[in-house]
Amino acid sequence: MRPQEMVERALRLSRNDGCVVLVDEESTANLRFAGNTLTTNGVARTSRLTVISIAGQGVGVVSRAAVRDEQLADVVAAADAAAREARPAEDARPLVEAGAAAPHWDEEVRPTDIGVFEAFAPALGDAFAAG
C-alpha cells in the first residue's frame, strides 16, 4: 500500500474525535570497501507508521515499523483505545481544520537506489588505487 493510501485509510478507520497519521518512508544505499576494493553494496528500506488519536482531551500515540495492510486497523484501534484511556492533556488544543491537499500529495515515493553512487564509486576506487 502506498504511504498516501495508508494515511487516508488510517484516518477513515479512527473512531475518535480526531486523528493524525504519519508515515515515514526511508531508503538508503551503501557501499563497503575492504582492501581498497568494493566488496559489497546494497539498498535498505524502512517504513514507520505513527497514529496520534484524540478523544476529548486525551491523546494516544502508537507507532509501529513495517506495518502491513492487514495490521493497519489494529494499530489505529490501539491508538484510539490509548486516547480514550488517557488523562486529559493539559496542553490539548483543537486540530487545525483540513485544507487542500499538498500539490505533490499523490506522487510516488521514489526510493534511493544504488545508482546514486554511479559517479562516486569509480572515483573513490581510483582514489584508493592512487593511495
QUISULQUI-V284689 format. One record per backbone hydrogen bond with DSSP energy under -1.0 kcal/mol. NH is the residue of the N-H (numbers start at 0). CO is the residue of the C=O. If there is no record, write none. Layout:
NH&CO  NH&CO
This chain:
5&1  6&2  7&3  8&4  9&5  10&6  11&7  12&8  13&9  16&53  17&53  19&51  21&49  23&47  25&45  27&43  29&41  31&39  33&36  36&33  38&31  39&31  41&29  43&27  45&25  47&23  48&63  49&21  50&61  51&19  52&59  53&17  54&57  57&54  59&52  61&50  63&48  65&46  70&67  71&68  74&70  75&71  76&72  77&73  78&74  79&75  80&76  81&77  82&78  83&79  84&80  88&56  91&88  104&101  106&103  115&112  116&113  117&114  120&116  122&118  123&119  124&120  125&121  126&122  127&123  128&124  129&125  130&126
